[in-house]
Amino acid sequence: MNKIIKAVLFGDKAHKGQFRSHTKRVLLTVMSHPDATEDMIVAAALHDTVEDTPVTIEILAKEFGGNVAHIVDGLTNPSKGSGAPRDVRKAMDREHLAKAPWGVKLIKLADRLDNLKELHEDPTVPRDFFNLYRKESALLLYEALRGVDEKLFKAS
């Protein structure tokens, strides 16, 4: 089975069969980038699996190889479960991402831009939360993702 299709099916199953339109949009954005590798595309399909499900990096390495697992690990916020205040957690995550390789940053840029668009368009999202997320995203984009891809960056 094609590795990308396998990743989409694996991610859907890990998320208990939910249709993950956000994940699919991130996948398509990364897939359309001329420098994206197959492993980057697979990682885009799995980018939130470790944060949102019981799936571990070790399971991803076994199923999709060490490179995919490494990319997804780079996309996984190290502050998750730390119990630190939100501003401290977000600073930890930005610092982690700033050191990540280009492919990780490209996927994170596609992910964050899609999250912003989705939150902005969702009338059920409280505006104060959206404004906080937008402010945090501006810091992330400026501190960690600047220069990754000018076309995508300008979309922000």
Buried (B, 14 or more C-beta within 10 A) or exposed (E): EEBBEBBBEBBBEBBEEEEBEBBBBBBEBBBEBEEBBBBBBBBBBBBBBBEBBEBEBEBBBEBBEEBBBBBBBBBBBBBEEEEEEEEEBBBBBBEBBEEBEEBBBBBBBBBBBBBBBEBEEEEEEEEEEBEEBBEBBEEBBEEBBEEBBEEBBEEB
